[in-house]
């Protein structure tokens, strides 16, 4: 299996801090991820893997990361912690780990061509709070004969 590590949240934060003007978090993630994808992929994988991943993006076989993250934020809001681009069983997939506002950690596998969620795993799911018992009817409402 081919694995190309795209980036982590630390690289996005570093990119957002060095920007000359304020940028939104989604834009910073997308721009930082795309800019750092080449360097991170080269460090994490061999040069052949890196070139194959870049060629897949340029040929349209893989959506750009910023497009995938924009679509993902609509359906699964949260802070992206890590993204990997992998070749799995002949298909390109993005593996995304994100932290949601309620504390859940999601691991999503997305089709890299369509950004469709293929699998989803959650950790740290909190059980819903217990339901309050039903209150008895007020005494005045009960008729006595």
C-alpha positions in Angstrom: 0.0 0.0 0.0 1.3 3.4 -0.9 1.1 6.0 1.9 1.8 9.7 1.6 1.6 11.7 4.7 0.2 15.1 3.7 0.4 17.2 6.9 -0.5 17.7 10.5 -2.1 20.4 12.4 1.3 21.7 13.6 2.3 22.6 10.1 -1.0 24.4 9.5 -0.6 26.5 12.6 3.0 27.4 11.6 1.7 28.5 8.2 -1.1 30.5 9.7 1.3 32.3 12.1 3.7 33.3 9.3 0.9 34.7 7.0 1.2 38.5 6.5 -2.6 39.0 6.8 -5.2 37.2 8.8 -6.7 34.2 7.1 -9.6 31.9 8.0 -8.8 28.6 9.6 -10.2 26.6 6.7 -8.2 28.6 4.2 -5.0 28.4 6.3 -5.4 24.6 6.5 -6.0 24.2 2.8 -3.2 26.5 1.7 -0.8 25.2 4.4 -1.6 21.6 3.5 -1.1 22.1 -0.2 2.1 24.0 0.3 3.5 21.5 2.8 2.2 18.4 1.1 5.1 18.3 -1.2 7.7 18.6 1.6 5.9 16.3 4.0 5.2 13.7 1.4 8.8 13.6 0.3 9.9 13.2 3.9 7.4 10.5 4.8 7.6 8.4 1.6 10.1 7.7 -1.2 10.4 10.0 -4.2 8.4 7.7 -6.4 5.4 7.8 -4.0 5.5 11.6 -3.9 5.6 11.9 -7.6 2.7 9.5 -8.0 0.6 11.5 -5.5 1.4 14.8 -7.2 0.6 13.3 -10.7 -2.7 12.0 -9.3 -3.7 15.5 -8.2 -2.6 17.1 -11.4 -4.4 14.6 -13.6 -7.7 15.0 -11.6 -7.7 11.5 -10.2 -7.5 13.1 -6.7 -9.3 16.2 -5.5 -7.1 19.0 -4.1 -6.9 18.8 -0.3 -8.5 22.2 0.2 -11.6 21.1 -1.8 -11.9 17.9 0.3 -11.5 19.8 3.6 -14.2 22.4 2.6 -16.7 19.6 1.8 -15.8 17.7 4.9 -16.4 20.7 7.2 -20.0 21.0 5.9 -20.8 17.4 6.9 -18.4 16.8 9.8 -17.4 20.1 11.5 -14.3 20.0 13.7 -10.6 20.7 13.9 -8.6 18.6 11.4 -5.6 17.0 13.2 -4.0 14.9 10.5 -4.5 14.1 6.9 -2.9 11.3 4.9 -3.2 10.5 1.2 -3.1 6.8 0.5 -3.4 4.4 -2.4 -5.6 1.6 -1.0 -6.7 -1.4 -3.1 -6.2 0.6 -6.4 -8.1 3.7 -5.2 -6.8 6.9 -3.8 -8.2 7.8 -0.3 -7.7 10.6 2.2 -7.5 9.4 5.8 -8.6 12.3 8.0 -8.5 12.6 11.8 -10.5 15.4 13.3 -11.6 16.5 16.7 -15.2 17.6 17.1 -16.6 20.2 19.5 -18.1 17.6 21.8 -14.7 15.9 22.3 -15.1 13.0 19.8 -12.1 12.0 17.8 -13.2 10.9 14.3 -11.2 8.9 11.8 -12.7 9.2 8.3 -11.6 7.6 5.1 -12.7 9.6 2.1 -12.7 8.7 -1.6 -10.0 11.1 -2.9 -11.8 11.5 -6.2 -15.3 12.5 -4.9 -14.7 13.4 -1.2 -17.4 10.8 -0.3 -17.0 9.4 3.3 -16.3 5.7 2.9 -15.8 4.7 6.5 -16.1 6.6 9.8 -14.9 5.6 13.3 -15.4 7.6 16.5 -13.5 7.5 19.8 -14.4 9.2 23.0 -18.2 9.2 22.3 -20.0 10.4 25.4 -23.2 8.7 26.3 -26.3 11.0 26.2 -27.4 12.3 29.6 -30.0 10.2 31.4 -33.6 11.3 30.7 -35.4 12.9 33.6 -38.3 10.8 35.0 -41.8 11.9 34.2 -43.4 14.0 36.9 -46.6 12.7 38.4 -49.7 14.8 37.6 -50.5 17.6 40.1 -52.8 16.7 42.9 -55.4 19.3 41.9 -55.9 17.6 38.6 -57.0 14.4 40.1 -60.8 14.3 40.7 -62.2 12.7 43.8 -65.8 11.4 44.1 
